[in-house]
Amino acid sequence: MRKARIERNTKETAILVEVNLDGTGSYDISTGIGFLDHMIEQFSRHSLIDVTMKIDGDLHVDQHHTTEDSAIALGQALKEALGDKAGIVRYGSAYSPMDETLSRVALDISGRPYLVWDAAFTVERLGEFDTELFKHWFHSLADSAGITLHAHLLHGENNHHIAESLFKGLARAMRAAVEIDPRKGDAIPSTKGQLGG
């Protein structure tokens, strides 16, 4: 069963995250930030990874801690659910068009966290969400999940479309990477015999 449950409590946030890598894309998301909920719902739906996320954060300060910790906890849950990563495809990539917007996301479940980010927003907020936090969310996810992650905006004008395209691209790339490859059996997808070391 490729499932995980993470509870993460600090002075800034109290978080519960559950994932099922072999789910159907069902979700129950409540971060206290409407637009962030919408993006994580997109991730779940398009990756087919079931995600439950409940956060009580210090939103009276700002959105930074809740946003960062949501990605950290989700990444930790994904990493735990993957276990030793035996049999997974490991790599995934996706082009994600949304009207005038096109993004490309590629990732490697390598155990070596790294983010390359080439995307920009022309407004400071989407709803009540600070757009500068998108890059930080992707960075925090890559770090905690142990993935190499490249996210590139190839074209885009509408900021809502840009955000959604990037999250959907991440979802589709993750869906491909976590799949079990029937030709690999239980082999670790690395000539080292392990990932991340």
C-alpha positions as CSV (number, residue, x, y, z in Angstrom):
1,M,0.0,0.0,0.0
2,R,1.7,3.2,-1.2
3,K,0.1,5.5,1.4
4,A,1.4,7.9,4.0
5,R,0.1,10.1,6.8
6,I,2.1,13.1,8.0
7,E,1.3,15.2,11.0
8,R,3.5,18.3,11.4
9,N,3.0,20.7,14.2
10,T,5.0,23.9,14.9
11,K,4.3,27.2,16.5
12,E,3.3,28.4,13.0
13,T,1.2,25.6,11.6
14,A,-0.6,22.4,12.5
15,I,-0.9,20.1,9.5
16,L,-2.3,16.7,8.7
17,V,-1.6,15.3,5.2
18,E,-2.5,11.9,3.8
19,V,-1.7,10.6,0.4
20,N,-2.5,7.5,-1.6
21,L,-0.2,7.2,-4.7
22,D,-2.6,4.6,-6.2
23,G,-5.7,6.6,-5.8
24,T,-8.2,8.2,-8.2
25,G,-7.5,11.9,-7.6
26,S,-9.9,12.4,-4.8
27,Y,-9.1,15.2,-2.4
28,D,-10.1,17.0,0.7
29,I,-8.1,20.2,1.0
30,S,-8.4,23.0,3.6
31,T,-5.4,25.3,4.0
32,G,-7.3,28.5,4.9
33,I,-6.1,30.0,1.6
34,G,-8.6,29.6,-1.2
35,F,-6.3,29.8,-4.2
36,L,-3.8,27.4,-2.6
37,D,-6.7,25.0,-2.0
38,H,-7.6,25.2,-5.6
39,M,-4.0,24.5,-6.8
40,I,-3.5,21.5,-4.5
41,E,-6.9,20.2,-5.7
42,Q,-5.6,20.5,-9.3
43,F,-2.5,18.6,-8.3
44,S,-4.5,15.7,-6.7
45,R,-7.0,15.5,-9.5
46,H,-4.5,15.4,-12.4
47,S,-1.9,13.2,-10.7
48,L,-4.6,10.7,-9.5
49,I,-2.9,10.9,-6.1
50,D,-5.5,11.1,-3.3
51,V,-4.7,14.0,-1.0
52,T,-6.2,15.0,2.3
53,M,-4.7,18.2,3.7
54,K,-5.9,20.1,6.8
55,I,-3.9,23.1,8.0
56,D,-4.4,25.5,10.8
57,G,-1.8,28.2,10.2
58,D,-0.9,31.7,11.4
59,L,-2.7,33.5,8.6
60,H,-3.0,36.5,10.9
61,V,0.7,37.0,10.2
62,D,0.7,36.3,6.5
63,Q,0.4,33.3,4.1
64,H,4.1,32.4,4.0
65,H,4.3,29.7,6.7
66,T,1.0,28.0,5.7
67,T,2.1,27.9,2.0
68,E,5.6,26.7,2.8
69,D,4.5,24.1,5.3
70,S,1.8,22.7,3.0
71,A,4.5,21.9,0.5
72,I,6.9,20.5,3.1
73,A,4.3,18.1,4.5
74,L,3.0,17.1,1.1
75,G,6.6,16.3,0.0
76,Q,7.2,14.3,3.1
77,A,4.1,12.3,2.5
78,L,5.0,11.6,-1.1
79,K,8.5,10.6,-0.1
80,E,7.2,8.2,2.7
81,A,4.6,6.7,0.4
82,L,7.3,6.0,-2.3
83,G,9.3,4.0,0.2
84,D,12.5,2.7,-1.4
85,K,11.1,3.6,-4.8
86,A,11.4,0.1,-6.2
87,G,9.7,-0.4,-9.5
88,I,8.7,3.2,-10.2
89,V,9.2,4.8,-13.6
90,R,11.1,7.6,-11.7
91,Y,11.0,10.3,-14.5
92,G,8.0,12.3,-15.6
93,S,7.3,15.3,-17.8
94,A,4.3,17.1,-19.1
95,Y,3.3,20.0,-21.4
96,S,0.3,21.7,-19.9
97,P,-1.7,24.0,-22.2
98,M,-4.5,26.2,-20.8
99,D,-5.9,28.6,-23.3
100,E,-3.1,31.0,-24.2
101,T,-0.8,29.5,-21.6
102,L,1.7,26.7,-22.0
103,S,4.0,25.3,-19.4
104,R,6.5,22.4,-19.3
105,V,7.3,20.5,-16.1
106,A,9.8,17.7,-15.8
107,L,10.9,15.8,-12.7
108,D,13.1,13.0,-11.5
109,I,12.4,11.2,-8.2
110,S,16.1,11.2,-7.7
111,G,16.5,11.7,-3.9
112,R,18.5,14.8,-4.9
113,P,16.3,17.9,-4.4
114,Y,16.8,20.7,-6.9
115,L,14.5,23.3,-8.5
116,V,14.9,25.1,-11.7
117,W,12.1,27.7,-12.0
118,D,11.5,29.8,-15.1
119,A,8.1,31.5,-14.6
120,A,6.9,34.9,-13.7
121,F,3.7,36.6,-12.7
122,T,2.6,40.1,-13.5
123,V,0.3,40.6,-10.6
124,E,1.1,40.5,-6.8
125,R,-2.0,38.5,-5.9
126,L,-4.4,35.9,-7.2
127,G,-7.5,36.1,-5.0
128,E,-5.8,36.6,-1.6
129,F,-2.7,34.5,-2.6
130,D,0.7,36.1,-2.9
131,T,2.1,35.1,-6.3
132,E,5.7,35.3,-5.1
133,L,4.9,32.2,-3.0
134,F,4.4,29.9,-6.0
135,K,8.1,29.5,-6.6
136,H,8.6,28.9,-2.9
137,W,5.9,26.2,-2.8
138,F,7.6,24.3,-5.7
139,H,11.0,24.7,-4.0
140,S,9.7,23.4,-0.7
141,L,8.0,20.5,-2.3
142,A,11.2,19.5,-4.3
143,D,13.3,19.8,-1.1
144,S,11.1,17.7,1.1
145,A,10.1,15.1,-1.5
146,G,13.7,14.7,-2.7
147,I,13.0,15.4,-6.4
148,T,14.7,17.3,-9.1
149,L,12.1,19.6,-10.5
150,H,12.1,21.8,-13.6
151,A,9.2,24.2,-14.2
152,H,9.1,26.4,-17.2
153,L,6.5,28.8,-18.5
154,L,6.7,28.8,-22.2
155,H,3.9,31.2,-22.9
156,G,1.3,32.9,-20.8
157,E,-0.6,36.1,-20.2
158,N,-3.4,35.3,-17.7
159,N,-1.9,34.8,-14.3
160,H,-4.6,32.4,-13.1
161,H,-3.9,30.3,-16.2
162,I,-0.2,30.4,-15.5
163,A,-0.5,29.1,-12.0
164,E,-3.0,26.4,-12.9
165,S,-0.9,25.3,-15.9
166,L,2.2,24.9,-13.7
167,F,0.3,22.9,-11.1
168,K,-1.4,20.7,-13.6
169,G,2.0,20.1,-15.4
170,L,3.5,19.1,-12.0
171,A,0.6,16.7,-11.4
172,R,0.9,15.0,-14.8
173,A,4.6,14.7,-14.5
174,M,4.3,13.2,-11.0
175,R,1.6,10.8,-12.1
176,A,4.0,9.4,-14.7
177,A,7.0,9.2,-12.4
178,V,5.3,7.4,-9.5
179,E,3.7,4.7,-11.7
180,I,4.9,1.2,-11.3
181,D,6.7,0.0,-14.4
182,P,5.7,-3.7,-14.9
183,R,9.0,-4.4,-16.8
184,K,11.1,-3.3,-13.8
185,G,9.7,-5.7,-11.2
186,D,11.0,-4.6,-7.8
187,A,14.2,-3.1,-9.1
188,I,15.4,0.3,-7.9
189,P,15.5,2.5,-11.0
190,S,19.2,3.4,-10.7
191,T,22.5,1.7,-11.5
192,K,23.6,2.6,-8.0
193,G,21.0,0.3,-6.5
194,Q,19.6,3.2,-4.5
195,L,18.2,6.7,-5.1
196,G,19.4,9.7,-3.2
197,G,22.8,8.7,-2.1
